[in-house]
Amino acid sequence: MTERLQTGAVLQRWQGERGTYHLVTIGGETAEAIGMHERLRRLEFGARRGFGSVKVTARIGGTRWKTSVFPSKTGEWWLLVGKKVLRAEDLAEGDALNLTLELY
């Protein structure tokens, strides 16, 4: 069973020790739905995935890719956006995005 969620978000840049990453922070009702999905999967299978992540197929514009979203300590979720997606959709830090997630 897959669940499809849509939300708006802003592309952010984070400078880590090992490099620069682009990500989207997912909050609000969308974050609550992802959290509920993760809890139900944990009950069904008896264990969490690595870091509490949830497998998704993400879509920004015409680009789709399989990845995972990761929980933050504040109840939000993070989606990393790779260079291939940034180039394909001509994205830069601060761009507003329409994001579709299919949860697995």
Buried (B, 14 or more C-beta within 10 A) or exposed (E): EEBEBEBEBEBBEEEEEEEEBBBBBBBEEBBEBBBEBBEEBEEEEEEBBEEBBBBBBBBBBEBEBEBBBBBEEEEBBBBBBEEEBBEBBEBEEEBEBEBBBBBB
